[in-house]
Amino acid sequence: LQEHYDAVVLAYGAAADKPLGLPGEALSGVHSARQFVEWYNGHPDASCRFDLSRCTTAVIVGNGNVALDCARILCKDLDALGTSDIAEHALDALASSAVEQVVLLGRRGPLQAAFTIKELRDLTRLAGISTTIDAPPSAFGEAVFAAAAKDRPRKRLLDLMHTLVPDQNTAQPQPLEQLGQRRHRRISIAFQKNPVAFLAGSDGSLGAVQVQQTAMVGEPSGNQSVEAISGTDMQLKCELALSSVGYR
């Protein structure tokens, strides 16, 4: 190539995960979303195996399309997954999955969500899955909607998210008796919740994520920052955590 071109640009993306830099990140049960995606896609370089048979709650740090896709795989009906090109070993593991809920954590608010309306809408249409938004009331205040109105796609996404706030829901999840043998699963997209540590359980592997609430700083915009709210720490019990905050 160098014989024929003055410059060669390698544009195949970043290959390394961006670390969170949190205590406990090396615990068994804490993985990157990239590792999970490589696993269920059957990537030849996939280095991790996922046993979901004892996992009832999974936490995903991040709120982009990859985070939503991981939540979808963890919760989607097995018959529907069987018609996709998912790797056979992943399908076998998901067949014995005990996952009941997936919680996505985003340190900022709905106005800064990185996923697209298509990904979120597809998630809400999956059978046997209840998808909700967990955010403080101010996250859907008048000033937030006014800022979103400047960008039509953002406004449509915010409108859809608002319908998923539990107090705003009009559509009810399918009754359990209508789900046959399928387990009814829940996906909660939580905003202004910042993970601060991964905590070990009694067996030494991941047992919980320590989470702190945040407050938005400044006028609503896509570039708003946040600050931690002291005294709001809580522990979210889980057996699996995926980090979906980009690459480097």
C-alpha positions as CSV (number, residue, x, y, z in Angstrom):
1,L,0.0,0.0,0.0
2,Q,2.8,2.4,0.8
3,E,4.2,2.0,-2.6
4,H,1.0,3.3,-4.3
5,Y,-0.4,5.7,-1.7
6,D,0.9,8.7,0.2
7,A,-1.2,7.9,3.3
8,V,-3.1,4.9,4.6
9,V,-5.9,5.5,7.1
10,L,-7.0,2.6,9.3
11,A,-10.7,3.3,10.1
12,Y,-11.9,0.0,11.7
13,G,-12.8,1.4,15.0
14,A,-11.3,1.2,18.5
15,A,-10.6,-2.3,19.7
16,A,-10.1,-1.7,23.5
17,D,-12.8,-1.2,26.1
18,K,-13.0,2.1,27.9
19,P,-12.7,1.2,31.6
20,L,-15.0,2.7,34.2
21,G,-12.1,2.9,36.7
22,L,-14.4,1.8,39.6
23,P,-13.5,-0.3,42.6
24,G,-14.5,-3.9,42.0
25,E,-14.3,-3.7,38.2
26,A,-12.1,-6.8,38.1
27,L,-14.7,-9.0,40.0
28,S,-16.0,-12.1,38.4
29,G,-19.4,-11.2,36.8
30,V,-18.3,-7.7,35.6
31,H,-17.7,-7.6,31.9
32,S,-17.7,-5.2,29.0
33,A,-20.7,-5.1,26.6
34,R,-18.1,-5.8,23.8
35,Q,-17.3,-9.1,25.5
36,F,-21.0,-10.0,25.8
37,V,-21.7,-9.1,22.1
38,E,-18.7,-11.1,20.9
39,W,-20.0,-14.0,22.9
40,Y,-23.5,-14.1,21.6
41,N,-22.4,-13.4,18.0
42,G,-19.9,-16.2,18.0
43,H,-16.8,-14.1,17.4
44,P,-13.7,-16.3,17.0
45,D,-11.8,-14.1,19.5
46,A,-14.5,-14.2,22.2
47,S,-12.7,-14.8,25.5
48,C,-15.6,-14.9,27.9
49,R,-18.4,-17.4,28.6
50,F,-21.6,-16.4,30.3
51,D,-23.5,-18.7,32.7
52,L,-26.9,-17.0,33.2
53,S,-28.5,-19.9,35.1
54,R,-28.0,-18.2,38.5
55,C,-28.4,-14.6,37.3
56,T,-31.7,-12.9,38.2
57,T,-30.7,-9.3,37.8
58,A,-28.3,-7.8,35.3
59,V,-27.0,-4.2,35.3
60,I,-25.8,-2.4,32.2
61,V,-23.8,0.8,32.6
62,G,-24.6,3.0,29.7
63,N,-27.6,4.1,27.6
64,G,-26.6,3.8,24.0
65,N,-27.8,1.4,21.3
66,V,-25.4,-1.3,22.3
67,A,-26.7,-1.2,25.9
68,L,-30.3,-1.6,24.7
69,D,-29.2,-4.5,22.4
70,C,-27.6,-6.3,25.3
71,A,-30.8,-5.9,27.3
72,R,-32.8,-7.2,24.4
73,I,-30.7,-10.3,24.1
74,L,-30.9,-11.0,27.9
75,C,-34.7,-10.7,27.9
76,K,-36.0,-11.7,24.5
77,D,-38.2,-14.7,24.1
78,L,-36.1,-17.8,23.3
79,D,-38.2,-18.8,20.3
80,A,-37.7,-15.4,18.7
81,L,-34.0,-15.6,19.4
82,G,-33.9,-19.0,17.7
83,T,-34.8,-17.5,14.4
84,S,-31.9,-15.1,14.5
85,D,-28.2,-15.7,13.7
86,I,-27.2,-15.8,17.4
87,A,-24.5,-18.3,18.2
88,E,-25.7,-21.8,19.2
89,H,-23.7,-21.8,22.5
90,A,-25.3,-18.5,23.5
91,L,-28.8,-19.8,22.7
92,D,-28.1,-22.8,24.9
93,A,-27.0,-20.5,27.8
94,L,-30.0,-18.2,27.3
95,A,-32.3,-21.3,27.4
96,S,-31.3,-21.8,31.0
97,S,-31.2,-18.1,31.9
98,A,-32.7,-17.1,35.2
99,V,-32.7,-13.4,34.3
100,E,-35.8,-11.6,35.5
101,Q,-34.8,-8.0,35.2
102,V,-32.2,-5.8,33.5
103,V,-31.4,-2.3,34.8
104,L,-29.6,0.2,32.6
105,L,-27.8,3.0,34.4
106,G,-27.2,6.5,33.0
107,R,-25.5,9.2,35.0
108,R,-27.3,12.0,33.0
109,G,-30.9,12.4,32.0
110,P,-33.3,11.5,29.2
111,L,-32.3,14.5,27.1
112,Q,-28.7,13.1,26.9
113,A,-29.7,9.5,26.1
114,A,-27.5,8.1,23.4
115,F,-29.9,5.4,22.0
116,T,-32.2,6.0,19.0
117,I,-35.9,6.0,19.0
118,K,-36.0,2.9,16.7
119,E,-34.0,0.8,19.2
120,L,-36.2,1.9,22.1
121,R,-39.4,1.4,20.2
122,D,-38.4,-2.1,19.1
123,L,-37.6,-2.9,22.8
124,T,-41.1,-1.8,23.9
125,R,-42.7,-4.1,21.4
126,L,-41.1,-7.3,22.5
127,A,-43.6,-9.8,23.9
128,G,-43.4,-10.7,27.5
129,I,-41.2,-7.7,28.4
130,S,-42.1,-4.7,30.5
131,T,-39.9,-1.6,29.7
132,T,-40.0,1.4,32.0
133,I,-38.2,4.6,32.5
134,D,-36.9,5.5,36.0
135,A,-36.1,9.2,36.3
136,P,-36.7,12.1,38.7
137,P,-39.8,14.3,37.9
138,S,-37.5,17.1,36.8
139,A,-36.1,14.9,34.0
140,F,-39.3,15.5,32.1
141,G,-39.9,19.1,33.1
142,E,-41.0,22.0,30.8
143,A,-37.5,23.3,30.3
144,V,-36.3,19.8,29.2
145,F,-39.1,19.5,26.6
146,A,-38.4,23.1,25.4
147,A,-34.8,22.1,24.8
148,A,-35.8,18.9,23.0
149,A,-38.2,20.8,20.8
150,K,-35.2,22.3,18.9
151,D,-34.4,18.9,17.5
152,R,-37.3,16.9,16.1
153,P,-35.7,13.4,16.5
154,R,-34.8,14.2,20.1
155,K,-38.3,15.5,20.8
156,R,-39.8,12.3,19.5
157,L,-37.5,10.2,21.6
158,L,-38.2,12.2,24.7
159,D,-42.0,11.9,24.1
160,L,-41.7,8.1,23.8
161,M,-39.6,7.9,27.0
162,H,-42.2,10.0,28.8
163,T,-44.9,7.4,28.0
164,L,-42.7,4.7,29.7
165,V,-42.6,6.5,33.0
166,P,-44.8,4.3,35.2
167,D,-47.2,7.0,36.3
168,Q,-47.7,7.8,32.6
169,N,-48.3,4.3,31.4
170,T,-51.6,3.4,29.9
171,A,-50.7,0.1,28.4
172,Q,-50.3,-2.7,30.9
173,P,-47.8,-5.6,30.5
174,Q,-49.2,-8.9,29.3
175,P,-50.7,-10.9,32.2
176,L,-48.5,-13.8,33.2
177,E,-51.2,-16.4,32.4
178,Q,-51.0,-15.2,28.7
179,L,-47.3,-15.8,28.5
180,G,-47.4,-19.6,28.5
181,Q,-44.1,-20.9,29.7
182,R,-42.3,-17.7,29.1
183,R,-41.0,-15.7,32.1
184,H,-42.2,-12.2,32.2
185,R,-39.1,-10.0,32.3
186,R,-38.5,-6.3,33.1
187,I,-36.2,-3.7,31.7
188,S,-35.7,-0.5,33.6
189,I,-33.8,2.4,32.0
190,A,-32.7,4.5,35.0
191,F,-31.4,8.0,34.5
192,Q,-29.4,10.2,36.9
193,K,-28.0,7.0,38.5
194,N,-24.2,6.8,38.6
195,P,-22.4,3.6,39.5
196,V,-19.6,4.2,42.0
197,A,-18.4,0.7,42.9
198,F,-18.9,-3.0,42.2
199,L,-19.4,-5.0,45.4
200,A,-18.5,-8.6,46.0
201,G,-21.1,-11.1,47.3
202,S,-20.5,-13.9,49.8
203,D,-18.9,-16.1,47.1
204,G,-16.4,-13.4,46.1
205,S,-18.0,-12.7,42.7
206,L,-20.2,-9.7,41.9
207,G,-23.1,-9.3,44.3
208,A,-24.2,-5.7,43.9
209,V,-23.5,-2.3,42.3
210,Q,-23.3,0.7,44.5
211,V,-25.2,3.6,42.9
212,Q,-25.4,7.3,43.6
213,Q,-28.1,9.7,42.4
214,T,-27.0,12.7,40.4
215,A,-28.3,16.2,39.8
216,M,-28.2,18.0,36.4
217,V,-26.1,21.1,36.3
218,G,-27.1,24.2,34.2
219,E,-29.8,24.8,31.6
220,P,-31.2,21.7,29.8
221,S,-29.1,20.8,26.8
222,G,-27.4,17.8,25.2
223,N,-24.1,18.8,26.9
224,Q,-25.3,19.2,30.4
225,S,-23.0,17.9,33.2
226,V,-24.0,16.3,36.5
227,E,-22.9,16.4,40.1
228,A,-23.3,13.7,42.7
229,I,-26.0,14.0,45.4
230,S,-24.4,13.1,48.7
231,G,-26.2,10.7,51.0
232,T,-28.1,9.0,48.1
233,D,-26.0,5.8,47.8
234,M,-27.9,2.6,47.4
235,Q,-26.9,-1.0,46.6
236,L,-28.5,-2.7,43.5
237,K,-28.2,-6.4,43.9
238,C,-27.1,-8.2,40.7
239,E,-25.1,-11.1,39.5
240,L,-24.0,-9.7,36.1
241,A,-22.8,-6.2,35.2
242,L,-21.9,-5.0,31.6
243,S,-20.1,-1.8,30.9
244,S,-21.3,-0.1,27.7
245,V,-19.5,3.3,27.8
246,G,-17.6,3.2,24.5
247,Y,-14.1,2.2,23.4
248,R,-10.6,3.6,23.3
